[in-house]
Amino acid sequence: LIRRISGAFPSHQRSIVPALVEKILRFGAFGLDLDRQALVGPGGALPLRPKAFDVLLHLVRNRDRVVSKDELMQAVWPNVFVTENSLVQCISDIRAALGQDGPTILKTVPRRGYMFAAPVVEDQPAVDAPPAETPARRPVHAVMAAGIVVLVLTVAGAAWWSVSRPASTELAAVPQKRLSIALLPFTMLDSAGDDYFADGLTEDVIGALSRFPDLTVLAPRTVAGYKGRTPSREEIARDLKVRFLAEGSVRRSAGRLRISIRLSDAVEGTLVWAEQYDTDADQVIAVQDDITRQITGALAVRVTNVEQARLVARPPSSLEAYDLVLRGRDLLSRLTRTATSNARTLFERAVELDPNYAPAYVGLGRVDLTAVHLGWTPDPAGTLRRAEAHARQAVGIDEFNPTGQALLGKIQARLQEYDRAVETLRYALTLNPSDPEIYAGLGDALLWSGETDEARRMLEIAARLDPKLSSQELFNLGTAYFLLGQHGQAAQVFERTVARRDGNQFIHAMLAAIYADAGRKEEASLEVAEVRRQNPLFDLDTFGAGL
């Protein structure tokens, strides 16, 4: 069984063919180190995002000629829907890294494109590296001889949803030197039936704060348990592990909104900022934007022009469309067939009211993806393509919408377009570096791409950011441990799903294999008995038969 499971995933094998030693492309005081994928200057490596590096490399390789924007976008984002804004930002980043030489080296040719105008000299790296072993990827379908993991991840695993905390105490660290903050759910005053509105407001403000790379923001799912109460300083230190805490309340009445919010230093117990907004209900998006600006300003978060542009949410032309989307999100979170169907109706109505409201298309895409996950559609392939169309519509309206990009990446992974999924989810991560859902989705896509260790790292970060990571996502983490030979940690993950009563025959079969391999025969026998109880027709000989 272990061999069958291990064979279900692609892996990176070592090739005996030495890799070519890349050269450094030097121009003026700078160089492009192709081996390290870095721009270097007189003082060492210069900060440059991966996509900006790719843009610069393409321009350097096509120096002394005008390169059109279309050519650059096709070369750098071949499988991702982006607008010219992404390219313009990369050009801006490159020029900023090159300093005063930037405009001279990288020229804009009006209405045509860009030209790299500096002489380039090819140099060997200063220290010759020994011949590298080149990873050779096995095709996914050529190695998928075992059905166990496919069935677990795509059918049974889709129904496993919540656990209480991460599976391992030795998880990858979330990037440090970032301020940490938790926004507790807004309390709805006077109108219990409007809880969906307060929850939606909470989710949107958390989403806006999460776009800043200097902040680590706890996910909505993580703070949901604190709705209606304020944790003590001891709880914050023990459970939330954040420096700052924001909390507030909402009151709606006769077309008016009153939103109160306060930001405090959870460690010192001091008030940092507080505000009360009393405004027309149709100004809710403007209030969200101002809350985000005030919090980041109070925390002295560095905000670039691009981040400022991304922060400004595109408000719907109809307040009713916004309200419908919040109601739809609430229904979709219930994970029942009826609620999901009703959510679709609300999202469709929101689109009718405002055809350019990206969150409504994200909602429709999520409805379709949920239907595929839970087996509620007779045509999963067609439903997935429809979900993809909704996601592309969302990112076409708002390229900087991280939830739209994350949705598109997850759908691409489900369509087995793993390279595209990884590319899209990495881009989503640049838009929102605090979203555990994006890290988890990227981990899933990497797992199926054969990047098992990187998948493990992404999934561990997801578990750090969201102590209530879903059982399906934790199953992916356990599978990554398993494939890396870390069977003890894999068992720990799977045992937690069983403790939550989320285990099924596949989980128990994997635990049986791990226990048997470790010589824990009695526990293995118990797991086998549970497999037989859940599925009396379980047959190991045909369990992994051909995909």
KOLLUMDO-401118 format. One record per atom (N, C-alpha, C): x, y, z. Coordinates in steps of 0.05 Angstrom, whole numbers, plus 5000, padded with zeros to 4 digits. Layout:
XYZ;...
***
This chain:
501749765000;500050005000;501750255000;503950255015;505750485016;506850534988;507750324974;508750354947;506650474929;504150384932;502050474915;501550774920;501450854945;500951134951;503251304941;505751224946;508051384937;508051414907;507151204893;507151214864;505051384852;503151474868;500951624857;501651914851;503952004862;504752284858;507252294842;507552504825;510052544811;512152624831;514652574824;516852664842;519152754824;520852914836;523153014821;525452824825;526252694803;528552514804;531152654796;533252564807;535852684800;536852574773;537852754757;538952674731;541952664733;543152474718;546052454719;547352644698;545652794683;546652984664;547353244678;549853334677;550453584691;549053824679;548254014696;546954254685;549054444676;548454604656;550254804646;550555024667;552955124671;553455334690;552555594676;550655724688;549555974677;551656204679;551456384661;553256614662;551856854675;553457044684;552357294695;552357494672;550057614668;549857824647;550358094660;552558214654;553358464667;552858704649;551858914662;551459164648;551959394668;553959564661;554759774679;555659664706;554459764727;555259674754;553459444764;551759344746;549859144754;550258874739;548958674749;549058414736;546658244742;545858074723;543757884727;544957614732;544757514756;545857244763;543657044757;543956904734;541756724726;541556474743;543756404756;543656164773;542056224798;542456464810;541156534834;538556694829;537956754804;535656904796;535557164812;537757314810;538057554826;539357774810;538458024816;539758264806;541858344826;544358374818;546458454837;547658724829;548458874849;549659134845;552359134860;553559364862;556159394875;556159284904;553759314917;553559234945;552358964949;551858814928;550758544931;547958534917;546358334926;543758294914;541858524919;540358594899;538358814901;535558694902;533758824917;531058714920;529558734893;528558514883;527058504858;525258264859;522658304856;520758084856;521257904832;520457644834;521057454812;520057534785;517657644784;516557734758;518057964747;518858154764;520458374754;523158274743;524358074757;526857954747;526357834719;524157694716;523557574690;523257774668;521958004674;521658214655;524358324647;526058374667;528658484661;530358294645;530258034651;531757834637;530857824608;528257834602;527357824575;528258074559;528358304573;529258544559;532258534554;533758424573;536658404569;537258214546;535857994545;536357804523;535457904496;533758114496;532858234471;533658524470;536058574480;537058854482;537358984454;537459244455;537759414431;535559384411;533259284420;530859294403;528459354420;526359464408;523959524422;522359274427;521759214452;520158984459;517359084466;515358984452;512659084457;511558974484;509559114494;508259034519;506958754516;505758714493;504558454488;506558224489;508958274477;510958064478;511958004506;512358214521;513258184549;511158034566;508658104563;506557984578;506257684571;506557624545;506357344537;508757184547;511057314548;513557174556;513557124586;512557314602;512857314631;510357194644;508057234632;505557134644;504056964623;505256744613;504056594591;501456464599;501056404624;498656244632;496956384653;497456644656;496056794677;494657044665;492157094673;490857324663;491657564679;493057754667;493858004680;493458234661;493358474672;493058714655;495858844653;495959064638;498459214635;499459324662;497659344682;498559454707;500859284720;500659024716;502758854727;505458914714;505458944688;507858994673;508959274681;507259474682;508159744690;509359744717;508259594736;509359574762;512159444762;512459234746;515059104744;517159294733;516459444712;518259644701;519059844722;517059934738;517660124759;519560014780;519059754787;520859624807;523659604796;523959534771;526659504759;528059774760;526759984751;528060244751;528760334779;527060274799;527660344827;530160194836;530359944829;532759784837;535259884824;535059984799;537360084785;538160374793;536360494808;537060764818;537060974796;538961154798;539061374779;539661284751;540761044748;541360944721;538960814708;536760784723;534460634713;533360744687;532661004686;531361114661;533261094637;535861104641;537761094619;538060814609;538160614627;538560334619;535960224607;533760284620;531160174611;529460404601;529160424575;527760644562;524860574554;523160764557;520360734547;520260844519;519160694501;518760794474;515660834471;514861094471;511961144472;510360994451;508160874460;506160734444;507360484430;509860404438;511060164426;511959964446;513260044468;514159854488;516559954502;518559774507;520859844523;523359734508;525659864515;528159784503;530359794524;531859574526;534259564543;536559674527;537759894536;539660044520;542560034529;543159864549;545959854559;547459624547;550159654543;551759434534;551759204554;551758964545;551758724562;554158554557;555458464579;557758284577;557058034592;557557794580;556957544593;559457454608;559057394634;561257324652;560557064665;562656904672;562256664688;561856754717;560456604733;560156664762;562956674775;563156844796;565756884809;566756624820;565056454831;565856194841;564455984825;566055814811;564755604795;563455404813;560955354808;559555154823;560054874811;560054674827;560254404816;557854344799;558154154780;555954094763;553454024779;551254154772;548754114787;547253874776;545653754793;543953534784;541253654776;540453614752;538053734742;535553574749;533553694761;531153544767;529653474742;528853224739;527253144716;524553054726;522453194717;519753144727;518452914712;517452724726;515852514713;513152614707;512052554683;509352644677;507352534698;505452714705;503652644726;502052384720;500952374696;499152144690;500751884686;503351914679;504851664674;505451514699;505251664722;505951524747;503551484765;501251564757;498851534774;497651254772;499051064783;498050794782;496250724805;496250894826;494650834850;492351024852;489950914856;487551074858;487151184886;488551084906;487951164933;488051454938;490351584931;490651864938;488852034921;488451954896;486652114879;483852114891;482951874899;480251864911;480052024936;482152004953;482152154978;481952454973;483752544955;483952834952;481652954936;480452794918;478452914901;475552854908;475152624922;472352554928;471852554958;473152364972;472552345000;473652575016;476152665009;477452875024;475953135022;474353175001;472953434997;470953485019;470053285033;467953325053;469053375081;471653375083;472853415110;473553705113;472553835134;472654125133;474154255156;473854185181;475154345202;476454175223;478754285233;480154165255;480854385275;481654315298;481954515319;484654655319;486854525309;489454655310;491354515291;493754625286;495554505268;496454225277;497354065257;497953785264;500753755275;502553935270;505253895279;506254125295;507954085314;509154295329;511654395317;512454285294;514954365281;514254455253;512654665251;511754755225;513654975215;513555015188;515055235176;514255505188;516155675192;515455935204;514256125184;512356285194;511356505178;513456705176;513756845153;515857045150;515857245174;518257285185;518557455209;518757755201;519257925222;519458205219;516858335208;514558205214;512058315206;510358355230;509058585232;507158635253;504858445251;503958355274;501758155274;499258285286;496958225274;494458345283;492158155279;490258165297;487758015295;485458205296;483758195275;481258345276;479058165284;477958205308;475758035317;473258095302;471457895300;468957945285;467358185296;466458355278;464758575286;462258475300;461358605320;458958535334;456558695322;454458555315;452058695303;450258775326;449759025328;448059125350;445159155341;443259085358;440359125354;439058945334;440558825316;439358665294;440858405290;439958195304;441357945303;441257825275;439057885260;438757775233;440757885213;442158095221;444158215203;446958125209;447257905223;449957815230;451657775205;450357685183;451857645158;453357895149;452058125155;453258385147;455758445163;455558395189;457958445206;460158245199;459457995193;461457795186;462757865159;461157965140;462258045114;464058275116;463358475133;465058705138;467658615150;467558435169;470058325181;471858205160;470658035144;472257895123;473558085104;472058295096;473058485076;475358655087;475058735112;477258895125;479758725129;479358475138;481558295141;482958255114;481358215093;482558185066;484158425057;483158665063;484658905056;487258935072;487158875098;489558895114;491658685106;490658455097;492458235090;494158295065;493458495050;494858555025;497558695031;498058775056;500558915062;502658715071;504958705058;506958505064;508258545092;507958785103;509058835130;507258745152;504858635146;502958555166;502458255163;502258125186;501157855187;498357875200;496357795185;493557835194;492257565197;491057515220;489757255224;487257235206;486856985196;484656935177;481956955191;479757015176;477157025187;476356765202;477156535191;476456285204;477856255231;480156375234;481656355258;480356515281;479256745274;478156925295;475156885299;473956715282;471056675284;470056595311;471656435325;470956335352;470756555373;471756785367;471757005386;469457205382;467557125365;465357295359;463657345384;463157595390;461557675413;463057685439;465657645439;467157665464;469957775459;471057895479;473858005478;475657825494;477657705481;479457525496;481257675515;482057535536;483857665555;486657685543;488357835556;491057865546;492457595547;491757425567;492957155568;492156985544;489557005537;488556855513;489956945488;490257205485;491557315461;494457215459;495857215481;498557125481;498756825475;496856675487;497056375485;495856275458;493656385450;492256275427;492556435401;492256695403;492456855378;495256935371;496956975391;499757035387;500157275369;498657495374;498957735359;499657965377;500758175365;501558415381;499158605383;497558635361;495458835361;492758695357;490658825369;487958715368;486058935360;484358885340;482259075332;479558945336;477659105345;474959005350;473059235347;470559165340;468659375335;465759275334;463959455328;461159395327;459859535303;457559435295;456059545272;453159575280;451959805272;449059845276;447959945250;445859815240;444459905215;441659985222;440860215211;438160315216;437360525196;435060475182;433960675164;435960785144;437460605131;439260695111;441860825122;442260805148;444660915160;446360695172;448960755174;450860575187;452360715209;452660575231;454460675252;456460455258;458960505252;461060305256;463060415276;463460275297;465460355317;467760145317;470260245320;472560065319;474760175336;476259995349;478560075365;480859885360;483259995361;485659835357;487359865382;488159645393;489759655418;492259485416;494159555432;496659405435;496059175455;495858935445;495058705462;497058645484;499558715478;501758655498;501758865520;501659115512;501759335532;499059395544;496959315530;494259375540;493459665537;494559795516;494060085512;492460125486;490960335486;489360405462;491160545442;491060455417;492760575396;491060765379;488660685372;486960845355;484060765358;482260955355;479360885357;477861085339;475660995328;474061165311;471161075310;469361255305;466561195301;465561325276;464461155258;463461255232;460461255233;459261485227;456361515225;455761615197;454761445180;454561515152;452261375138;451761455113;449761315097;450761035091;448860845089;449560565085;451060515059;450660685039;452060635014;454960725014;455860815037;458660895040;460360675054;459260435056;460560225071;463360165060;463660165033;466260105021;468260325029;467460575028;469160795036;470060765065;468260675082;468860635110;470960415113;470560195098;472559975099;475360075091;475460235069;477960335060;479260515081;477660685094;478760865114;479760715139;478260505147;479160345170;481860225164;482160115140;484759995132;486960195133;486460435121;488560645121;489260735149;487260765166;487760855193;489360655209;488660395206;490160185221;493060175211;493460165185;496160155175;497760405181;496360635182;497760885189;498460885218;496660785236;497260775264;499560585271;499860375254;502060185259;504560255243;504460485230;506760585214;507660385194;505660255181;506360055160;507160205135;509360115123;510360235098;508460155075;507460365062;505460315040;506560425014;506960254994;507960344968;505560454952;506160594931;503960704914;502260474903;503560254895;501960034884;500159914905;501159874929;499559774951;497259954957;497760224955;495660414959;493460384938;494360344913;492460314891;490860054895;492159844903;490759584907;488859604931;489459774950;487859794974;485059904967;484860084948;482360214942;480460014929;478559924944;476659724934;474959854913;474159684893;472359784872;469459744883;468159964890;465559934902;463459854882;461459704890;459359634871;457659874865;456459874841;454660094834;452060084849;451559854862;449059824876;449659714904;448659854925;448959754952;447659484955;445459444941;444059184942;445758954933;447459014912;449258804902;451258724923;452258924938;454158864960;452758694981;450358774988;448858625009;448358335000;447558304975;447058034964;449557864965;451857974959;454357824960;454957734989;454557915008;455057835036;453157615045;450557635036;448657425043;449457155030;450357175005;451256934990;453656805004;455556955013;457856845027;456956695051;455156815066;454156685091;452856425085;451156415064;449856165056;451855955047;453856045031;455755855020;457455725042;457955865064;459555765086;458155535101;455555495097;454055295111;454455015099;455354995074;455954745062;453654545061;451354655056;449054475050;448154525022;446854335010;446054354982;444054574978;442154594996;440054804993;441355084997;442955115017;444255375022;446055454998;447455264987;449255324965;447555404940;445355274936;443555344913;442455624917;441655694942;440655964947;442856174944;445356094951;447556284948;447956344918;447756144901;447956194873;445956404863;443456374873;441356564865;442156844873;443156884897;443957144906;446257264890;448257104884;450557194869;449657274840;447857114829;446857174802;445257434802;443757484823;442257734825;444157964828;446357924843;448358144846;449658214819;450158004803;451358054776;449358214759;446858144761;444858294745;444758584753;445058644779;445058914788;447559064782;449858924782;452359054776;454158854762;454158854735;455758654719;458758694722;459658904735;462458954739;463358924768;461958774783;462658734811;464058464814;466658474817;468358224817;467558024839;467058114864;466357924885;463957744878;462057854862;459757694855;460557454837;462457504819;463357284802;465057084818;466657194837;468057004855;466156824869;463956934879;461956774893;460756564875;460156624850;459056424831;461156204826;463656284823;465756084819;466055904842;465756014866;465955844890;463655654892;461255744884;458955564885;459455324866;460455384842;460955164824;463154974834;465255094845;467454924855;466554754878;464854864895;463754714918;462054484908;460454534887;458754324876;460354094865;462654154853;464453944842;465653794865;466653934885;467953814908;466153614922;463653694925;461753534941;460053344925;460553334899;459153144882;456253214877;455653484876;452953574873;452253644844;453953564825;453453624797;453753374780;451953324761;452253094743;454353144721;455353394718;457253454698;459553614710;461353474726;463553614739;465353764720;465953644697;467753774678;466654034668;464054034661;462754274651;462554484673;461954394698;461654574720;464354704727;466554554725;469154664729;469754884709;469154834684;469655034663;468055284668;465555244677;463955474684;465155634707;466155484727;467455614750;469855774741;471355654722;473755784711;472956044697;470756034682;469756274668;469056494688;467756424710;467056614730;469556734743;471556574748;474056674760;475456864741;475556784716;476856964696;475357224693;472757214695;471157464694;471957644718;472257524741;472857674765;475557814763;477657664754;480357774753;480557964728;478857924709;478758114686;477758384695;475858384714;474758634725;476758754744;477958594761;479758694782;482158494784;484258554769;486658384769;487858354797;487558554814;488758554840;486958424861;484958284853;483158154872;484457884879;485557854903;486957604910;485057364912;482557404921;480757184922;480057074895;479857254875;479357174848;481657014836;484157104841;486456964831;486756694845;486256694871;486456434886;484356234876;481956334871;479856154860;480656044833;481756214816;482656124789;484855914792;486755954810;488855754814;487855494824;485955494842;484755244852;483355094830;481855244814;480455114792;482454994772;484555134766;486655024748;487854774759;488254764785;489354514798;487354294795;484754354798;482754144796;482554044767;483154224748;483254144719;485854004712;487553964732;490153834728;492054004711;491654264711;493454454698;495354564720;497054384730;498554444754;500554674751;501954684728;503854904724;502355174725;500055184711;498555434711;497555494739;496655294753;495655334780;497855454798;500255344797;502455434814;503055724807;503155794781;503656064773;501556264783;499056184780;496856364788;496856394818;497256184833;497156204862;499556344873;501856324861;504156494869;503556784865;502256854843;501457124839;499457214860;497557044866;495557114887;496957174913;499057024919;500557054944;501957324945;502757434922;503957704922;501857914928;499357854922;497158044928;496258024957;496457784969;495657754996;497457545010;499657645022;501557455034;500757355061;498257405070;497357305096;495057115094;494357035070;491956865066;492656575068;491756435089;492456145091;491155985069;488856075058;487555925037;489255925011;490756145006;492456144983;494855964987;496055975011;498355795017;497455505014;495155445024;494155165023;493655084994;492455254978;491955194950;494555154935;496555324941;499155304928;500455044936;500154964961;501254714971;500054474956;497454484952;496154274937;497154244909;497354474895;498354474867;501254374865;502854464884;505654374885;505854084890;504153974907;504153694914;503753524888;501853604872;501253464848;503253524825;504853734829;506953794810;509553644816;509653504838;512053364846;513953524863;513153774870;514853934888;514053884917;514553644926;513453554951;514453724975;517053774976;518153924999;517154215000;516954334976;515854604975;512954604982;511454394974;508654364982;508454355012;510154195024;510154165053;510454445066;512354595056;512954855068;510555045066;509255045043;506955225039;504655135057;504254875060;502054775077;502654825106;505154815114;505854875142;505355165148;506055345129;505455635134;502455675136;500855535119;497955565120;496955485148;498155265159;497255175185;498155365207;500355505203;501155705222;499255945222;498456025198;496756265196;493856195204;493055945201;490355875207;490355615224;490255645251;490155415268;487755235264;485755325249;483455165244;483355085214;485755025204;485954935176;484154695172;482854685148;480854475143;482254205143;480653995147;481753725147;482753645120;481453745099;482453685072;485253795068;485654045077;488254165074;490354035092;489553955116;491353805133;492053535121;490053415107;490653155094;492853195074;492753415059;494953465039;497653495054;497653625077;500153655092;501053375101;499253205110;500052935119;501152775095;499952815072;500852665048;503652765041;504153025043;506853125037;508953005056;508252995082;510052865101;510552575093;508352435086;508552155079;510452115055;510052275035;511752245011;514652315016;515152475036;517852555043;519152345062;517652135069;518651935087;518351995116;516952215122;516552295150;513852185160;513851915163;511351775168;510251845196;511951905215;510951975242;509352225241;510352425227;508852685225;506352645209;506552485188;504152425172;501952305189;502752105206;500751975223;499552175242;501152365252;500052565271;497852725258;498252795233;496252955218;493752785214;494052535205;491752375200;490252305225;491652265247;490452205273;488652435282;489352685275;487752905283;485052915268;485252835243;482652825228;480852605239;482052385248;480552175260;479352275287;480952425302;479952525327;477652715324;477552845301;475353025294;472952865282;473252605280;471252435268;470852495238;473052585226;472952645197;474352425181;475352225195;476752015180;474851835165;475851735142;474251535127;476051305119;475151135101;476650895096;479450955085;479751175071;482451245059;484351325081;483451505099;485051585121;485951345138;483951175144;484550945161;486450745146;486150725120;487950555105;490750655105;491150915103;493751035104;495051005132;493351035153;494350995180;495150705184;493550515173;494250235176;496950175163;497450295140;499950255126;502350365142;501950605153;504050735169;504650575195;502450495208;502850345233;504250075228;503349945207;504549685201;507449715194;508149925179;510949975171;512650035196;511450145216;512850215241;512849995261;511649765254;511549545273;509349565294;507549755291;505349795310;502949615301;503249355304;501449165292;498649185304;498449225330;495749235342;494149475331;495549705330;494149945320;493549915290;495349795275;494749745247;492349565243;492049365260;489749185259;487149335264;487249515283;484849675290;484049855266;486049965252;485450135229;484349965206;485449725202;484449545182;481549475188;480949415213;478249355221;476349585215;477249825219;475550065214;475150095184;477150035168;476850045139;474749845130;474949605141;472949395134;470149465143;470049595166;467349675176;466049885157;467750075148;466650285131;466150185103;467849995094;467549885067;468149585066;466149415070;466749125071;467849025045;467649165023;468649074997;471349184991;472649305010;475349415006;477249194997;478649234975;480449034964;483149164957;485249094972;487849214968;488849154940;488248914929;489348844903;488349024881;485849114884;484749284863;484549584872;485549634896;485149904908;486550124890;488850064880;490250264864;490050224835;488150064826;487949994798;487350244782;488750244760;489250444740;487550684736;488950904734;487651154725;488351194696;
***
